[in-house]
């Protein structure tokens, strides 16, 4: 090409389609993103799901109500206790079951410990997505392991706990468990202070996260986004406050909100939520009563699951899981198995806005935007 002085040639480029996943470390599981690029800029992004489909809901319609509890552990496998809790609430509505006082306290304690487990891990993974593998992720997993020790002592398993039941929990915690939990809860703020000192004012974290992947209030509400993603966009909606399920109305805690709705707000809202979970845990551990860990009706169902035949009807039990609204919709025809069983999974719903968050950003930004959504593929591909 002959060039004249002072004149630059026009370079014509074509858009490039790049597949990220389904086997890729940045996709947090078997998840695929088909990204259309103009240079390094995302102009279109198509999420592709379904590589891990396990027929969870179909299985739930072919086994007993109690038989589904081990399968809920495998949805968001980071948050098994929370998954158990949501299903238990739906079954209690169907069967007219009242949980025992001690069982309610234990369920709330397990749910808030699960929130700590989830949020520390997702922040560690987010920093890993930015290229900081060592300190943040390993610090997060160090604290997570302490809580998993508690889960193992109570349920016999570190992750797939199968612990919560209609009417309370499967069995009471062992002797000394509450004291160990208090010690971990009392020490956790010191870890959060250290974690924040490392990350919150970090110049690289701020440059990579601020004004990246902005989710507006309007889009968040229209897309039914829930959990920390929604609250990071400034929407004051927390099911623990809205529904007041279980014994949450007894506890004093606030709902942290963001202002911009970017990756940084989603990070910081989770930090603040952990501090509020610690307040709930302190109150619950102080006020937990004695007595049975499960009500008599719940205990009877657990011992003879095929005899539990709730009356015909429908129920929807939902909780504020660490990732957002986790709901279980059950339809009973009077038999020992649900006639219909459906899960409203926050990881799946929150993913629907991924393209909107990514358009106009660079490829490197897509990785941390996905990390800030916080997905577990067992919950996406039910």
N, C-alpha and C positions, 0 to 999 in steps of 0.2 A: 504494500500500500504506500503510495507516494504522499508524503506529508508536506503541507505548506507551512511556512513560518507563522506561528501564532495561532494555528488551527489544530484542535485536538480531534481525533477521529471518534465517532460515536460507536460504542461497543454494545452490540445487541446480545442480551443474555436470555436464556430460557429458565423457567422455573424448574426446580429440582424436587423430586419427591423422595423423601428419606424415611425409612422404617426404623423406629426406635422400639425394640422388643419384637416378639414376646419374650425372648431370652436376653435380657439386658440388665445390668446391675442398677441402672437408674430408674427402672420402671416399677420397682418395689413388688416384684412378682411377675407372673405370666400375663403381662398387660402390654398392649401394642399401641403405639401412636404413629399414625401416618402423617408426617409433617411435610407440607408443601412450602418450599423455601424460595425466596428471592434473594439470592446471595446468602447471608446469614440470618435474614429476617423471616419470621414465620408469617405466611399469608393465609394458611389454612391448616387445620389440625383435626384429624379424625381419630377419636378414641375407639379402639377395637377391643371388645371384651369377649369372654366366653371360653377362654382356653382352660379354665379350671372348673367348669360347670360340674356340680356334684349332686344335683337333684335333691337338694336339702328339703324343699317343700313337698316334693312327691314322697320322699321317705317319711316325712312327718305325718302324712295322711294314711300311712300303712302300718304305723306302730302306735303304741299307747301314748297318752299324753305325757306320762312320766318318762317313757322311753326316749322322748325327743331331747331330754336335757343334755346327754353326752354329745349330741349332734350340734346343739347351739354353741358348745365350746369351740367347735371348728369353724364357726362363722368368722368373727373377728378373734382370731386365736390369741391376740395380745390381751383380750378383755373378756375372758371366759366367764368370770363372776358376774359381770354386767349383763352378758347375754342370758345367763341363767335367770337373773332377776326379772328381765322383761317377760320371759315366757311364764314365769311363776305368777306374775301379776295378771296375765291374761287368763290363766287356768283358774286362779282365785276368783276372778269375776264370773267365769262360767259356773263354777261349782259352789259359789257362795261361801268361800273359805276365808276365815279371818286368821291372819298370821299371829303368832305369839309375840308378846312384847320383846322378849329377849331376841327372838328370831328377827324381828324388824331391825333392831339395833345392829345385829351382826350383819345383816344384808347391807345396810347403809355403810357400815365400816368397810366391808369387802368392796363395795362399789367405789368408795372414795379412794381406797388404796389402789384399786384398778386404774382410776383416773391418774394417779401419780405415776404408775407404771407406764401407762400409755403416753402421757405428755413428756416425760423425761426421754422416752425412747424416740418419739417422733422428732424432738428437737435435736437429739444426737444424730439421727439419720439425716435431718435437714442440713446440719453442718457437714456431714459426710458427703452429701450431694454437692456442697460448695467446694469440696476438696480438702476439708479439714477432717481427716479420718481419726487421728489419734486421740487427743485429749477430750473433746466434747462427748463423743460417742462412748468412749470407755468410762468416763466419769458417770454418764447417764446409766450405763449398764451396771456399774458398781452399785448404784443406789437401787436399781431395779432388782438386782439379785437379792438384796436384803428383804424386799417385800415378797418376792417369790418364795423365800424361805418360810415366811408366815403362811402363805397359801399352801405350801407343801405340808406344814405342820397341821393345818386345819382340815385339809381335804385329802391329803395323800398324793397330790400331784402339783407340779409347779405351774403348769400352764392349762392343761385340760382338766379343770377342777371338778366339774359335775357336783357342785356343792349345794347350791340353793334349791329349795323345794317349795311347792305350794304349802303355805302355812308356816314357813320359816326357813330353816336350813337342815341339811341332812343329819347332822349331829353337832353337838356343842364343841366349842374350841377346847383344846387340851389345857390342863393346868399350867399356868404361867404364860399363856399365849397373850393375854391382854397386857401384861406387864412388858413383854417384849415389844408389843405393838406401840405402847406408849413411849418406850425408849426410842424407837425408830422415828415416830412422829415428832418427838421433841428435838431430835437431831436434824431432821430434814430441812428446817429453815436455814441452818448454817450451810448445808449443801447448796440450796437455792441462791443464797447470797454469793457464794463462790462461783456458781454457774453464771449468774448474772454479771458479776464482775468481769468474767471472761468474755461474755458475749454481747450483752445489751448495748454497751457503748463502744463496742469494737468497730473500728472504722471500716474494715472490710465487710463485716456483716451488714452494716448500715448501707454501704454502697451497693452491695449485691441484692439487698432485700427491699429497700425503700422505693416506693412508686413502681414496683414490679408486680405484675399479676393482680392489678386492682380489681376488686369485686364490688360493684356498687350495691347500695341498699336495695334498689329496685330490682336488679337482676337476681340478687340473692333471694329475695322474697318470692319473686315470680317463678324461680326455679326450685323452690321448696328446699333450699339449702338450710341446714341446721347445724347446731353445735358451735364450736369455736370459730369456724369459717363465717357463720352468720353474725356472730357477736363481734368479730373483728371488723365487720362492715358497719358496726354501730347500731345493730338491731337488738333491742333488749328482749331476748326470748330464751328462756331456760325452763325446761319442762319441770325441773324440781320446784320452781317458783309458780309456773303457770298451772300445773295440775296439782301440785302439793301431794304427790303420791307417797305412799309409805309413811314415814314419820318426818319427812323433810321439813314440814312447817314448824317443827319444834326447834329447829336450829337457826342460828343467826349467821348469815353469810350474804355477800353481795355478788352481783353478776358483772364481771369486768367487760368493758366494751372498747373496741377500737374506734378510730376516727377516719382512717383512709381506706382500710380494707385491702391493704397490700400484704405481701409476704411477711414484712416486718411486723405488722399488726397481728397477723395470725400466729407468729412466734410469740409475741409479747403477751397476748391474751392467754395463751396456754401457760406461760409463766405465772401470771396473776391467778389463773384458775387453780393452779396447784397450791398457791397460798390460801385460797378460800377453802379448798378441800382439807387442808390442814386444820383450819378453824372448825370445820364440821367434825373431823375426826377427834379433835380435842374434846368437843362437847359430847360426842357420842360415847367416847371411852370413859368420860366422867360420869355420864348418866345411865350407862347400861345396867338394867336390872337383873336380878336373878330369875330363876324359874326355867321352864322347859325352852329349848331352842326351836321347837316346832309344836304347833297346835295339835290336839288329839286327832282332828279330822285329817290334817295333813300327814300325820304319822301313819294313820290307817291306810291312806292312799299309797304312800310309799312302800308299805309292806305288801300290799296286794294291788298292784297297779291295774290289772285287768278288770277289777271290780269297780273301778271309778268310771261311772257313766253319768256325766253331767247332763242336766236337762237340755232339751233342744233350745238353740239360741246362738247368738254370736257375741264375741267380746274382742276388744282391742286393748291390749296392754302395752304401754309405751313408757320408756325411761329416757333420761338424759344421759345416754352413753357417752364415753369420752369423745367419740367422733361426731355425735349428734343424736337425732331422734332415732332410737331403735324400737320398732314396734312389731308386735306379733298379733296377727288377726286370725282368730279361730272361729270356725263354725261347727257347732255340735249337732249331730242328728240323734243323740241319745246312746250312741255306741261307745265302746272303749277307745276308739280312734277318732281323731278330728275328721269331719267330713271335708272341711277346707282348712288349709294351713298356709299362711302367707307371712313373709318377713319384709318389713319396711327397713331396709338396710341403709344407714347413712353414708357409707363409703360409696355405694352405687349412685345414690341421688346426688351427692356432692360432686361426683365426677362429671356430671352432665354439663357443667359450666367451664370445663377445662379449656376448650377451644377459645371461648371468650376471654379467658385470662391470658392466653398465650399469644394471640394475634398482635403483631407489631413488635414483639420481643425477639431476642436472639435465641439460638439453639441452647446455649448454656443457661439461659433464664428458664427455659421450659423445664429443665431438670429440677430446679429448686421450686418452681411453681407447683409441679406435681408433688414434690415432697411436702409442701406446705398444706396441700389438701388433706393429707394423712389418710391413705387407703390401706386396706388389707384385702387381698384378692379373694380370700375365702368368703368374705362378706359381699364382694361385688358379684362374683359368679356363684350364686347360691344354688 
